[in-house]
Amino acid sequence: MTVAIAVLLFLNAAFNVVTWPRFLKRVIQDPRARDEHGRATTFLTVHIVLVVIALVLAVASAILGVALLAGVA
């Protein structure tokens, strides 16, 4: 069971690392990301926060997966 949970955590980490940066690239190119003066809008700021949280969770998932496989957790 421990190996299955570790694999699930690794899959979660991989999904977040592959998906969210590509999503952020599209958000940055969206016209709603900047106002008429070129400043970042709330739309961009919120999405950057979401991506950062997703990537932090990816790192945490990978670390926990390794810990489970090493028998530490």
PDB file of N, CA, C, O and CB in Angstrom:
ATOM      1  N   MET A   1       0.821  -1.198   0.000  1.00  0.00           N
ATOM      2  CA  MET A   1       0.000   0.000   0.000  1.00  0.00           C
ATOM      3  C   MET A   1       0.863   1.259   0.000  1.00  0.00           C
ATOM      4  O   MET A   1       0.512   2.263  -0.619  1.00  0.00           O
ATOM      5  CB  MET A   1      -0.933   0.000   1.204  1.00  0.00           C
ATOM      6  N   THR A   2       1.982   1.195   0.693  1.00  0.00           N
ATOM      7  CA  THR A   2       2.870   2.352   0.765  1.00  0.00           C
ATOM      8  C   THR A   2       3.410   2.715  -0.613  1.00  0.00           C
ATOM      9  O   THR A   2       3.511   3.893  -0.957  1.00  0.00           O
ATOM     10  CB  THR A   2       4.028   2.076   1.727  1.00  0.00           C
ATOM     11  N   VAL A   3       3.751   1.708  -1.389  1.00  0.00           N
ATOM     12  CA  VAL A   3       4.267   1.967  -2.732  1.00  0.00           C
ATOM     13  C   VAL A   3       3.183   2.603  -3.599  1.00  0.00           C
ATOM     14  O   VAL A   3       3.477   3.504  -4.384  1.00  0.00           O
ATOM     15  CB  VAL A   3       4.779   0.660  -3.382  1.00  0.00           C
ATOM     16  N   ALA A   4       1.953   2.156  -3.472  1.00  0.00           N
ATOM     17  CA  ALA A   4       0.856   2.727  -4.256  1.00  0.00           C
ATOM     18  C   ALA A   4       0.641   4.199  -3.900  1.00  0.00           C
ATOM     19  O   ALA A   4       0.402   5.026  -4.780  1.00  0.00           O
ATOM     20  CB  ALA A   4      -0.441   1.930  -4.024  1.00  0.00           C
ATOM     21  N   ILE A   5       0.724   4.517  -2.629  1.00  0.00           N
ATOM     22  CA  ILE A   5       0.558   5.910  -2.219  1.00  0.00           C
ATOM     23  C   ILE A   5       1.720   6.754  -2.733  1.00  0.00           C
ATOM     24  O   ILE A   5       1.515   7.880  -3.185  1.00  0.00           O
ATOM     25  CB  ILE A   5       0.455   6.016  -0.685  1.00  0.00           C
ATOM     26  N   ALA A   6       2.934   6.220  -2.666  1.00  0.00           N
ATOM     27  CA  ALA A   6       4.106   6.940  -3.173  1.00  0.00           C
ATOM     28  C   ALA A   6       3.973   7.196  -4.671  1.00  0.00           C
ATOM     29  O   ALA A   6       4.291   8.287  -5.143  1.00  0.00           O
ATOM     30  CB  ALA A   6       5.396   6.148  -2.882  1.00  0.00           C
ATOM     31  N   VAL A   7       3.512   6.211  -5.411  1.00  0.00           N
ATOM     32  CA  VAL A   7       3.317   6.381  -6.854  1.00  0.00           C
ATOM     33  C   VAL A   7       2.261   7.450  -7.116  1.00  0.00           C
ATOM     34  O   VAL A   7       2.431   8.283  -8.006  1.00  0.00           O
ATOM     35  CB  VAL A   7       2.905   5.042  -7.516  1.00  0.00           C
ATOM     36  N   LEU A   8       1.188   7.431  -6.360  1.00  0.00           N
ATOM     37  CA  LEU A   8       0.149   8.448  -6.504  1.00  0.00           C
ATOM     38  C   LEU A   8       0.713   9.846  -6.223  1.00  0.00           C
ATOM     39  O   LEU A   8       0.383  10.799  -6.931  1.00  0.00           O
ATOM     40  CB  LEU A   8      -1.030   8.145  -5.557  1.00  0.00           C
ATOM     41  N   LEU A   9       1.538   9.971  -5.220  1.00  0.00           N
ATOM     42  CA  LEU A   9       2.162  11.260  -4.911  1.00  0.00           C
ATOM     43  C   LEU A   9       3.091  11.713  -6.041  1.00  0.00           C
ATOM     44  O   LEU A   9       3.116  12.894  -6.387  1.00  0.00           O
ATOM     45  CB  LEU A   9       2.945  11.170  -3.591  1.00  0.00           C
ATOM     46  N   PHE A  10       3.851  10.780  -6.613  1.00  0.00           N
ATOM     47  CA  PHE A  10       4.732  11.121  -7.737  1.00  0.00           C
ATOM     48  C   PHE A  10       3.927  11.541  -8.966  1.00  0.00           C
ATOM     49  O   PHE A  10       4.312  12.473  -9.673  1.00  0.00           O
ATOM     50  CB  PHE A  10       5.638   9.928  -8.086  1.00  0.00           C
ATOM     51  N   LEU A  11       2.823  10.863  -9.219  1.00  0.00           N
ATOM     52  CA  LEU A  11       1.963  11.238 -10.342  1.00  0.00           C
ATOM     53  C   LEU A  11       1.373  12.630 -10.126  1.00  0.00           C
ATOM     54  O   LEU A  11       1.285  13.424 -11.062  1.00  0.00           O
ATOM     55  CB  LEU A  11       0.835  10.203 -10.528  1.00  0.00           C
ATOM     56  N   ASN A  12       0.976  12.917  -8.906  1.00  0.00           N
ATOM     57  CA  ASN A  12       0.459  14.242  -8.579  1.00  0.00           C
ATOM     58  C   ASN A  12       1.533  15.305  -8.820  1.00  0.00           C
ATOM     59  O   ASN A  12       1.259  16.345  -9.418  1.00  0.00           O
ATOM     60  CB  ASN A  12      -0.027  14.288  -7.115  1.00  0.00           C
ATOM     61  N   ALA A  13       2.731  15.045  -8.361  1.00  0.00           N
ATOM     62  CA  ALA A  13       3.826  15.999  -8.547  1.00  0.00           C
ATOM     63  C   ALA A  13       4.112  16.207 -10.032  1.00  0.00           C
ATOM     64  O   ALA A  13       4.286  17.342 -10.476  1.00  0.00           O
ATOM     65  CB  ALA A  13       5.097  15.512  -7.823  1.00  0.00           C
ATOM     66  N   ALA A  14       4.160  15.130 -10.792  1.00  0.00           N
ATOM     67  CA  ALA A  14       4.441  15.242 -12.225  1.00  0.00           C
ATOM     68  C   ALA A  14       3.337  16.023 -12.942  1.00  0.00           C
ATOM     69  O   ALA A  14       3.618  16.872 -13.788  1.00  0.00           O
ATOM     70  CB  ALA A  14       4.592  13.843 -12.851  1.00  0.00           C
ATOM     71  N   PHE A  15       2.098  15.733 -12.603  1.00  0.00           N
ATOM     72  CA  PHE A  15       0.990  16.455 -13.219  1.00  0.00           C
ATOM     73  C   PHE A  15       1.107  17.955 -12.963  1.00  0.00           C
ATOM     74  O   PHE A  15       0.974  18.760 -13.885  1.00  0.00           O
ATOM     75  CB  PHE A  15      -0.348  15.929 -12.689  1.00  0.00           C
ATOM     76  N   ASN A  16       1.356  18.326 -11.713  1.00  0.00           N
ATOM     77  CA  ASN A  16       1.453  19.746 -11.373  1.00  0.00           C
ATOM     78  C   ASN A  16       2.618  20.425 -12.076  1.00  0.00           C
ATOM     79  O   ASN A  16       2.488  21.558 -12.540  1.00  0.00           O
ATOM     80  CB  ASN A  16       1.595  19.915  -9.875  1.00  0.00           C
ATOM     81  N   VAL A  17       3.749  19.748 -12.159  1.00  0.00           N
ATOM     82  CA  VAL A  17       4.936  20.344 -12.787  1.00  0.00           C
ATOM     83  C   VAL A  17       4.746  20.487 -14.294  1.00  0.00           C
ATOM     84  O   VAL A  17       5.243  21.442 -14.891  1.00  0.00           O
ATOM     85  CB  VAL A  17       6.185  19.493 -12.494  1.00  0.00           C
ATOM     86  N   VAL A  18       4.039  19.560 -14.906  1.00  0.00           N
ATOM     87  CA  VAL A  18       3.834  19.619 -16.357  1.00  0.00           C
ATOM     88  C   VAL A  18       2.705  20.587 -16.721  1.00  0.00           C
ATOM     89  O   VAL A  18       2.831  21.348 -17.681  1.00  0.00           O
ATOM     90  CB  VAL A  18       3.522  18.217 -16.907  1.00  0.00           C
ATOM     91  N   THR A  19       1.632  20.566 -15.981  1.00  0.00           N
ATOM     92  CA  THR A  19       0.425  21.301 -16.347  1.00  0.00           C
ATOM     93  C   THR A  19       0.458  22.779 -15.993  1.00  0.00           C
ATOM     94  O   THR A  19       0.192  23.620 -16.852  1.00  0.00           O
ATOM     95  CB  THR A  19      -0.746  20.676 -15.693  1.00  0.00           C
ATOM     96  N   TRP A  20       0.773  23.109 -14.765  1.00  0.00           N
ATOM     97  CA  TRP A  20       0.612  24.482 -14.295  1.00  0.00           C
ATOM     98  C   TRP A  20       1.526  25.503 -14.968  1.00  0.00           C
ATOM     99  O   TRP A  20       1.052  26.595 -15.279  1.00  0.00           O
ATOM    100  CB  TRP A  20       0.844  24.523 -12.837  1.00  0.00           C
ATOM    101  N   PRO A  21       2.793  25.219 -15.209  1.00  0.00           N
ATOM    102  CA  PRO A  21       3.604  26.226 -15.921  1.00  0.00           C
ATOM    103  C   PRO A  21       3.082  26.531 -17.325  1.00  0.00           C
ATOM    104  O   PRO A  21       3.134  27.678 -17.770  1.00  0.00           O
ATOM    105  CB  PRO A  21       5.044  25.754 -16.018  1.00  0.00           C
ATOM    106  N   ARG A  22       2.583  25.519 -18.018  1.00  0.00           N
ATOM    107  CA  ARG A  22       1.996  25.749 -19.349  1.00  0.00           C
ATOM    108  C   ARG A  22       0.747  26.612 -19.245  1.00  0.00           C
ATOM    109  O   ARG A  22       0.513  27.473 -20.093  1.00  0.00           O
ATOM    110  CB  ARG A  22       1.655  24.407 -20.032  1.00  0.00           C
ATOM    111  N   PHE A  23      -0.053  26.388 -18.215  1.00  0.00           N
ATOM    112  CA  PHE A  23      -1.244  27.185 -17.977  1.00  0.00           C
ATOM    113  C   PHE A  23      -0.855  28.642 -17.701  1.00  0.00           C
ATOM    114  O   PHE A  23      -1.477  29.566 -18.225  1.00  0.00           O
ATOM    115  CB  PHE A  23      -2.057  26.605 -16.800  1.00  0.00           C
ATOM    116  N   LEU A  24       0.175  28.837 -16.876  1.00  0.00           N
ATOM    117  CA  LEU A  24       0.614  30.195 -16.555  1.00  0.00           C
ATOM    118  C   LEU A  24       1.102  30.928 -17.804  1.00  0.00           C
ATOM    119  O   LEU A  24       0.876  32.129 -17.950  1.00  0.00           O
ATOM    120  CB  LEU A  24       1.726  30.159 -15.499  1.00  0.00           C
ATOM    121  N   LYS A  25       1.758  30.215 -18.688  1.00  0.00           N
ATOM    122  CA  LYS A  25       2.213  30.830 -19.941  1.00  0.00           C
ATOM    123  C   LYS A  25       1.020  31.382 -20.727  1.00  0.00           C
ATOM    124  O   LYS A  25       1.092  32.482 -21.273  1.00  0.00           O
ATOM    125  CB  LYS A  25       2.995  29.802 -20.802  1.00  0.00           C
ATOM    126  N   ARG A  26      -0.062  30.629 -20.784  1.00  0.00           N
ATOM    127  CA  ARG A  26      -1.265  31.097 -21.483  1.00  0.00           C
ATOM    128  C   ARG A  26      -1.919  32.265 -20.755  1.00  0.00           C
ATOM    129  O   ARG A  26      -2.421  33.192 -21.391  1.00  0.00           O
ATOM    130  CB  ARG A  26      -2.269  29.955 -21.634  1.00  0.00           C
ATOM    131  N   VAL A  27      -1.916  32.224 -19.430  1.00  0.00           N
ATOM    132  CA  VAL A  27      -2.513  33.317 -18.653  1.00  0.00           C
ATOM    133  C   VAL A  27      -1.730  34.610 -18.879  1.00  0.00           C
ATOM    134  O   VAL A  27      -2.327  35.676 -19.028  1.00  0.00           O
ATOM    135  CB  VAL A  27      -2.545  32.964 -17.140  1.00  0.00           C
ATOM    136  N   ILE A  28      -0.411  34.524 -18.907  1.00  0.00           N
ATOM    137  CA  ILE A  28       0.417  35.713 -19.110  1.00  0.00           C
ATOM    138  C   ILE A  28       0.134  36.351 -20.473  1.00  0.00           C
ATOM    139  O   ILE A  28       0.193  37.573 -20.611  1.00  0.00           O
ATOM    140  CB  ILE A  28       1.909  35.353 -18.992  1.00  0.00           C
ATOM    141  N   GLN A  29      -0.169  35.538 -21.461  1.00  0.00           N
ATOM    142  CA  GLN A  29      -0.452  36.052 -22.801  1.00  0.00           C
ATOM    143  C   GLN A  29      -1.883  36.559 -22.948  1.00  0.00           C
ATOM    144  O   GLN A  29      -2.215  37.194 -23.949  1.00  0.00           O
ATOM    145  CB  GLN A  29      -0.193  34.976 -23.827  1.00  0.00           C
ATOM    146  N   ASP A  30      -2.721  36.290 -21.973  1.00  0.00           N
ATOM    147  CA  ASP A  30      -4.115  36.718 -22.020  1.00  0.00           C
ATOM    148  C   ASP A  30      -4.201  38.242 -21.899  1.00  0.00           C
ATOM    149  O   ASP A  30      -3.485  38.827 -21.087  1.00  0.00           O
ATOM    150  CB  ASP A  30      -4.932  36.036 -20.897  1.00  0.00           C
ATOM    151  N   PRO A  31      -5.044  38.885 -22.674  1.00  0.00           N
ATOM    152  CA  PRO A  31      -5.168  40.337 -22.593  1.00  0.00           C
ATOM    153  C   PRO A  31      -5.636  40.844 -21.224  1.00  0.00           C
ATOM    154  O   PRO A  31      -5.384  41.996 -20.872  1.00  0.00           O
ATOM    155  CB  PRO A  31      -6.119  40.811 -23.646  1.00  0.00           C
ATOM    156  N   ARG A  32      -6.305  40.004 -20.468  1.00  0.00           N
ATOM    157  CA  ARG A  32      -6.770  40.405 -19.139  1.00  0.00           C
ATOM    158  C   ARG A  32      -5.654  40.448 -18.107  1.00  0.00           C
ATOM    159  O   ARG A  32      -5.863  40.922 -16.991  1.00  0.00           O
ATOM    160  CB  ARG A  32      -7.846  39.464 -18.669  1.00  0.00           C
ATOM    161  N   ALA A  33      -4.461  39.955 -18.466  1.00  0.00           N
ATOM    162  CA  ALA A  33      -3.356  39.879 -17.510  1.00  0.00           C
ATOM    163  C   ALA A  33      -2.729  41.241 -17.221  1.00  0.00           C
ATOM    164  O   ALA A  33      -2.151  41.439 -16.153  1.00  0.00           O
ATOM    165  CB  ALA A  33      -2.296  38.937 -18.028  1.00  0.00           C
ATOM    166  N   ARG A  34      -2.837  42.167 -18.148  1.00  0.00           N
ATOM    167  CA  ARG A  34      -2.229  43.494 -17.983  1.00  0.00           C
ATOM    168  C   ARG A  34      -3.266  44.570 -18.268  1.00  0.00           C
ATOM    169  O   ARG A  34      -4.143  44.397 -19.115  1.00  0.00           O
ATOM    170  CB  ARG A  34      -0.999  43.665 -18.919  1.00  0.00           C
ATOM    171  N   ASP A  35      -3.154  45.683 -17.547  1.00  0.00           N
ATOM    172  CA  ASP A  35      -4.056  46.794 -17.827  1.00  0.00           C
ATOM    173  C   ASP A  35      -3.483  47.649 -18.957  1.00  0.00           C
ATOM    174  O   ASP A  35      -2.467  47.295 -19.554  1.00  0.00           O
ATOM    175  CB  ASP A  35      -4.287  47.650 -16.555  1.00  0.00           C
ATOM    176  N   GLU A  36      -4.133  48.767 -19.244  1.00  0.00           N
ATOM    177  CA  GLU A  36      -3.708  49.612 -20.369  1.00  0.00           C
ATOM    178  C   GLU A  36      -2.341  50.256 -20.144  1.00  0.00           C
ATOM    179  O   GLU A  36      -1.730  50.762 -21.086  1.00  0.00           O
ATOM    180  CB  GLU A  36      -4.740  50.695 -20.616  1.00  0.00           C
ATOM    181  N   HIS A  37      -1.859  50.238 -18.897  1.00  0.00           N
ATOM    182  CA  HIS A  37      -0.540  50.804 -18.586  1.00  0.00           C
ATOM    183  C   HIS A  37       0.537  49.721 -18.490  1.00  0.00           C
ATOM    184  O   HIS A  37       1.698  50.014 -18.205  1.00  0.00           O
ATOM    185  CB  HIS A  37      -0.601  51.590 -17.275  1.00  0.00           C
ATOM    186  N   GLY A  38       0.143  48.472 -18.730  1.00  0.00           N
ATOM    187  CA  GLY A  38       1.096  47.373 -18.696  1.00  0.00           C
ATOM    188  C   GLY A  38       1.318  46.766 -17.319  1.00  0.00           C
ATOM    189  O   GLY A  38       2.169  45.891 -17.157  1.00  0.00           O
ATOM    190  N   ARG A  39       0.560  47.222 -16.325  1.00  0.00           N
ATOM    191  CA  ARG A  39       0.700  46.685 -14.973  1.00  0.00           C
ATOM    192  C   ARG A  39      -0.096  45.393 -14.833  1.00  0.00           C
ATOM    193  O   ARG A  39      -1.118  45.196 -15.491  1.00  0.00           O
ATOM    194  CB  ARG A  39       0.236  47.718 -13.927  1.00  0.00           C
ATOM    195  N   ALA A  40       0.393  44.525 -13.966  1.00  0.00           N
ATOM    196  CA  ALA A  40      -0.293  43.258 -13.719  1.00  0.00           C
ATOM    197  C   ALA A  40      -1.653  43.518 -13.083  1.00  0.00           C
ATOM    198  O   ALA A  40      -1.790  44.365 -12.200  1.00  0.00           O
ATOM    199  CB  ALA A  40       0.560  42.340 -12.814  1.00  0.00           C
ATOM    200  N   THR A  41      -2.649  42.780 -13.544  1.00  0.00           N
ATOM    201  CA  THR A  41      -4.000  42.899 -12.997  1.00  0.00           C
ATOM    202  C   THR A  41      -4.212  41.840 -11.913  1.00  0.00           C
ATOM    203  O   THR A  41      -3.374  40.964 -11.704  1.00  0.00           O
ATOM    204  CB  THR A  41      -5.066  42.754 -14.120  1.00  0.00           C
ATOM    205  N   THR A  42      -5.340  41.944 -11.240  1.00  0.00           N
ATOM    206  CA  THR A  42      -5.701  40.943 -10.237  1.00  0.00           C
ATOM    207  C   THR A  42      -5.822  39.562 -10.885  1.00  0.00           C
ATOM    208  O   THR A  42      -5.477  38.550 -10.274  1.00  0.00           O
ATOM    209  CB  THR A  42      -7.026  41.329  -9.538  1.00  0.00           C
ATOM    210  N   PHE A  43      -6.306  39.529 -12.103  1.00  0.00           N
ATOM    211  CA  PHE A  43      -6.414  38.271 -12.853  1.00  0.00           C
ATOM    212  C   PHE A  43      -5.068  37.563 -12.907  1.00  0.00           C
ATOM    213  O   PHE A  43      -4.988  36.366 -12.632  1.00  0.00           O
ATOM    214  CB  PHE A  43      -6.933  38.531 -14.281  1.00  0.00           C
ATOM    215  N   LEU A  44      -4.017  38.281 -13.256  1.00  0.00           N
ATOM    216  CA  LEU A  44      -2.678  37.695 -13.351  1.00  0.00           C
ATOM    217  C   LEU A  44      -2.149  37.324 -11.970  1.00  0.00           C
ATOM    218  O   LEU A  44      -1.585  36.245 -11.789  1.00  0.00           O
ATOM    219  CB  LEU A  44      -1.712  38.671 -14.044  1.00  0.00           C
ATOM    220  N   THR A  45      -2.326  38.201 -11.009  1.00  0.00           N
ATOM    221  CA  THR A  45      -1.804  37.952  -9.665  1.00  0.00           C
ATOM    222  C   THR A  45      -2.418  36.702  -9.041  1.00  0.00           C
ATOM    223  O   THR A  45      -1.710  35.882  -8.457  1.00  0.00           O
ATOM    224  CB  THR A  45      -2.065  39.157  -8.771  1.00  0.00           C
ATOM    225  N   VAL A  46      -3.722  36.563  -9.165  1.00  0.00           N
ATOM    226  CA  VAL A  46      -4.397  35.386  -8.601  1.00  0.00           C
ATOM    227  C   VAL A  46      -3.897  34.110  -9.257  1.00  0.00           C
ATOM    228  O   VAL A  46      -3.675  33.109  -8.575  1.00  0.00           O
ATOM    229  CB  VAL A  46      -5.921  35.501  -8.771  1.00  0.00           C
ATOM    230  N   HIS A  47      -3.719  34.132 -10.561  1.00  0.00           N
ATOM    231  CA  HIS A  47      -3.259  32.931 -11.246  1.00  0.00           C
ATOM    232  C   HIS A  47      -1.805  32.606 -10.924  1.00  0.00           C
ATOM    233  O   HIS A  47      -1.432  31.433 -10.871  1.00  0.00           O
ATOM    234  CB  HIS A  47      -3.429  33.092 -12.740  1.00  0.00           C
ATOM    235  N   ILE A  48      -0.996  33.609 -10.712  1.00  0.00           N
ATOM    236  CA  ILE A  48       0.385  33.344 -10.295  1.00  0.00           C
ATOM    237  C   ILE A  48       0.395  32.687  -8.919  1.00  0.00           C
ATOM    238  O   ILE A  48       1.156  31.749  -8.683  1.00  0.00           O
ATOM    239  CB  ILE A  48       1.217  34.654 -10.276  1.00  0.00           C
ATOM    240  N   VAL A  49      -0.442  33.173  -8.015  1.00  0.00           N
ATOM    241  CA  VAL A  49      -0.530  32.573  -6.684  1.00  0.00           C
ATOM    242  C   VAL A  49      -0.983  31.114  -6.787  1.00  0.00           C
ATOM    243  O   VAL A  49      -0.433  30.247  -6.108  1.00  0.00           O
ATOM    244  CB  VAL A  49      -1.502  33.377  -5.790  1.00  0.00           C
ATOM    245  N   LEU A  50      -1.966  30.843  -7.618  1.00  0.00           N
ATOM    246  CA  LEU A  50      -2.434  29.464  -7.804  1.00  0.00           C
ATOM    247  C   LEU A  50      -1.332  28.552  -8.322  1.00  0.00           C
ATOM    248  O   LEU A  50      -1.189  27.423  -7.853  1.00  0.00           O
ATOM    249  CB  LEU A  50      -3.614  29.433  -8.762  1.00  0.00           C
ATOM    250  N   VAL A  51      -0.564  29.024  -9.272  1.00  0.00           N
ATOM    251  CA  VAL A  51       0.520  28.217  -9.845  1.00  0.00           C
ATOM    252  C   VAL A  51       1.609  27.974  -8.803  1.00  0.00           C
ATOM    253  O   VAL A  51       2.128  26.863  -8.696  1.00  0.00           O
ATOM    254  CB  VAL A  51       1.117  28.912 -11.092  1.00  0.00           C
ATOM    255  N   VAL A  52       1.950  28.993  -8.047  1.00  0.00           N
ATOM    256  CA  VAL A  52       2.975  28.825  -7.000  1.00  0.00           C
ATOM    257  C   VAL A  52       2.516  27.793  -5.974  1.00  0.00           C
ATOM    258  O   VAL A  52       3.297  26.928  -5.577  1.00  0.00           O
ATOM    259  CB  VAL A  52       3.275  30.181  -6.299  1.00  0.00           C
ATOM    260  N   ILE A  53       1.263  27.874  -5.543  1.00  0.00           N
ATOM    261  CA  ILE A  53       0.740  26.898  -4.583  1.00  0.00           C
ATOM    262  C   ILE A  53       0.791  25.492  -5.175  1.00  0.00           C
ATOM    263  O   ILE A  53       1.189  24.549  -4.491  1.00  0.00           O
ATOM    264  CB  ILE A  53      -0.709  27.255  -4.177  1.00  0.00           C
ATOM    265  N   ALA A  54       0.397  25.343  -6.427  1.00  0.00           N
ATOM    266  CA  ALA A  54       0.416  24.025  -7.077  1.00  0.00           C
ATOM    267  C   ALA A  54       1.835  23.468  -7.155  1.00  0.00           C
ATOM    268  O   ALA A  54       2.040  22.269  -6.962  1.00  0.00           O
ATOM    269  CB  ALA A  54      -0.189  24.114  -8.489  1.00  0.00           C
ATOM    270  N   LEU A  55       2.813  24.324  -7.433  1.00  0.00           N
ATOM    271  CA  LEU A  55       4.197  23.852  -7.525  1.00  0.00           C
ATOM    272  C   LEU A  55       4.772  23.519  -6.149  1.00  0.00           C
ATOM    273  O   LEU A  55       5.567  22.588  -6.018  1.00  0.00           O
ATOM    274  CB  LEU A  55       5.069  24.905  -8.210  1.00  0.00           C
ATOM    275  N   VAL A  56       4.377  24.267  -5.134  1.00  0.00           N
ATOM    276  CA  VAL A  56       4.801  23.930  -3.770  1.00  0.00           C
ATOM    277  C   VAL A  56       4.212  22.581  -3.363  1.00  0.00           C
ATOM    278  O   VAL A  56       4.896  21.762  -2.750  1.00  0.00           O
ATOM    279  CB  VAL A  56       4.367  25.036  -2.766  1.00  0.00           C
ATOM    280  N   LEU A  57       2.952  22.354  -3.704  1.00  0.00           N
ATOM    281  CA  LEU A  57       2.335  21.052  -3.418  1.00  0.00           C
ATOM    282  C   LEU A  57       3.015  19.931  -4.195  1.00  0.00           C
ATOM    283  O   LEU A  57       3.121  18.810  -3.697  1.00  0.00           O
ATOM    284  CB  LEU A  57       0.841  21.084  -3.755  1.00  0.00           C
ATOM    285  N   ALA A  58       3.471  20.218  -5.397  1.00  0.00           N
ATOM    286  CA  ALA A  58       4.191  19.211  -6.185  1.00  0.00           C
ATOM    287  C   ALA A  58       5.490  18.826  -5.491  1.00  0.00           C
ATOM    288  O   ALA A  58       5.820  17.643  -5.400  1.00  0.00           O
ATOM    289  CB  ALA A  58       4.482  19.734  -7.608  1.00  0.00           C
ATOM    290  N   VAL A  59       6.218  19.806  -5.008  1.00  0.00           N
ATOM    291  CA  VAL A  59       7.472  19.521  -4.295  1.00  0.00           C
ATOM    292  C   VAL A  59       7.183  18.728  -3.024  1.00  0.00           C
ATOM    293  O   VAL A  59       7.882  17.763  -2.717  1.00  0.00           O
ATOM    294  CB  VAL A  59       8.222  20.836  -3.951  1.00  0.00           C
ATOM    295  N   ALA A  60       6.161  19.134  -2.291  1.00  0.00           N
ATOM    296  CA  ALA A  60       5.796  18.415  -1.068  1.00  0.00           C
ATOM    297  C   ALA A  60       5.383  16.975  -1.381  1.00  0.00           C
ATOM    298  O   ALA A  60       5.740  16.057  -0.643  1.00  0.00           O
ATOM    299  CB  ALA A  60       4.654  19.145  -0.337  1.00  0.00           C
ATOM    300  N   SER A  61       4.644  16.774  -2.457  1.00  0.00           N
ATOM    301  CA  SER A  61       4.237  15.422  -2.846  1.00  0.00           C
ATOM    302  C   SER A  61       5.443  14.568  -3.194  1.00  0.00           C
ATOM    303  O   SER A  61       5.521  13.405  -2.798  1.00  0.00           O
ATOM    304  CB  SER A  61       3.273  15.471  -4.033  1.00  0.00           C
ATOM    305  N   ALA A  62       6.380  15.139  -3.931  1.00  0.00           N
ATOM    306  CA  ALA A  62       7.580  14.386  -4.313  1.00  0.00           C
ATOM    307  C   ALA A  62       8.411  14.026  -3.076  1.00  0.00           C
ATOM    308  O   ALA A  62       8.899  12.902  -2.963  1.00  0.00           O
ATOM    309  CB  ALA A  62       8.436  15.202  -5.313  1.00  0.00           C
ATOM    310  N   ILE A  63       8.570  14.964  -2.165  1.00  0.00           N
ATOM    311  CA  ILE A  63       9.339  14.703  -0.956  1.00  0.00           C
ATOM    312  C   ILE A  63       8.663  13.627  -0.105  1.00  0.00           C
ATOM    313  O   ILE A  63       9.330  12.724   0.400  1.00  0.00           O
ATOM    314  CB  ILE A  63       9.513  15.994  -0.144  1.00  0.00           C
ATOM    315  N   LEU A  64       7.354  13.722   0.053  1.00  0.00           N
ATOM    316  CA  LEU A  64       6.630  12.722   0.820  1.00  0.00           C
ATOM    317  C   LEU A  64       6.689  11.358   0.133  1.00  0.00           C
ATOM    318  O   LEU A  64       6.803  10.336   0.809  1.00  0.00           O
ATOM    319  CB  LEU A  64       5.177  13.156   1.017  1.00  0.00           C
ATOM    320  N   GLY A  65       6.613  11.327  -1.192  1.00  0.00           N
ATOM    321  CA  GLY A  65       6.729  10.067  -1.920  1.00  0.00           C
ATOM    322  C   GLY A  65       8.078   9.398  -1.684  1.00  0.00           C
ATOM    323  O   GLY A  65       8.149   8.188  -1.472  1.00  0.00           O
ATOM    324  N   VAL A  66       9.140  10.186  -1.722  1.00  0.00           N
ATOM    325  CA  VAL A  66      10.476   9.648  -1.457  1.00  0.00           C
ATOM    326  C   VAL A  66      10.568   9.166  -0.016  1.00  0.00           C
ATOM    327  O   VAL A  66      11.136   8.107   0.253  1.00  0.00           O
ATOM    328  CB  VAL A  66      11.562  10.712  -1.740  1.00  0.00           C
ATOM    329  N   ALA A  67      10.009   9.944   0.915  1.00  0.00           N
ATOM    330  CA  ALA A  67      10.046   9.553   2.318  1.00  0.00           C
ATOM    331  C   ALA A  67       9.288   8.246   2.551  1.00  0.00           C
ATOM    332  O   ALA A  67       9.728   7.401   3.330  1.00  0.00           O
ATOM    333  CB  ALA A  67       9.461  10.663   3.189  1.00  0.00           C
ATOM    334  N   LEU A  68       8.169   8.084   1.887  1.00  0.00           N
ATOM    335  CA  LEU A  68       7.413   6.837   2.020  1.00  0.00           C
ATOM    336  C   LEU A  68       8.209   5.653   1.494  1.00  0.00           C
ATOM    337  O   LEU A  68       8.245   4.596   2.123  1.00  0.00           O
ATOM    338  CB  LEU A  68       6.078   6.940   1.280  1.00  0.00           C
ATOM    339  N   LEU A  69       8.846   5.827   0.345  1.00  0.00           N
ATOM    340  CA  LEU A  69       9.624   4.728  -0.222  1.00  0.00           C
ATOM    341  C   LEU A  69      10.865   4.413   0.611  1.00  0.00           C
ATOM    342  O   LEU A  69      11.312   3.268   0.668  1.00  0.00           O
ATOM    343  CB  LEU A  69      10.033   5.062  -1.647  1.00  0.00           C
ATOM    344  N   ALA A  70      11.416   5.443   1.257  1.00  0.00           N
ATOM    345  CA  ALA A  70      12.602   5.235   2.099  1.00  0.00           C
ATOM    346  C   ALA A  70      12.243   4.715   3.476  1.00  0.00           C
ATOM    347  O   ALA A  70      13.125   4.350   4.253  1.00  0.00           O
ATOM    348  CB  ALA A  70      13.382   6.527   2.237  1.00  0.00           C
ATOM    349  N   GLY A  71      10.955   4.677   3.786  1.00  0.00           N
ATOM    350  CA  GLY A  71      10.509   4.171   5.064  1.00  0.00           C
ATOM    351  C   GLY A  71      10.621   5.176   6.191  1.00  0.00           C
ATOM    352  O   GLY A  71      10.556   4.809   7.365  1.00  0.00           O
ATOM    353  N   VAL A  72      10.788   6.431   5.845  1.00  0.00           N
ATOM    354  CA  VAL A  72      10.915   7.488   6.859  1.00  0.00           C
ATOM    355  C   VAL A  72       9.558   7.939   7.349  1.00  0.00           C
ATOM    356  O   VAL A  72       9.389   8.220   8.536  1.00  0.00           O
ATOM    357  CB  VAL A  72      11.685   8.682   6.301  1.00  0.00           C
ATOM    358  N   ALA A  73       8.581   8.014   6.447  1.00  0.00           N
ATOM    359  CA  ALA A  73       7.257   8.523   6.825  1.00  0.00           C
ATOM    360  C   ALA A  73       6.334   7.391   7.242  1.00  0.00           C
ATOM    361  O   ALA A  73       5.179   7.633   7.592  1.00  0.00           O
ATOM    362  CB  ALA A  73       6.632   9.306   5.668  1.00  0.00           C
TER     363      ALA A  73
END
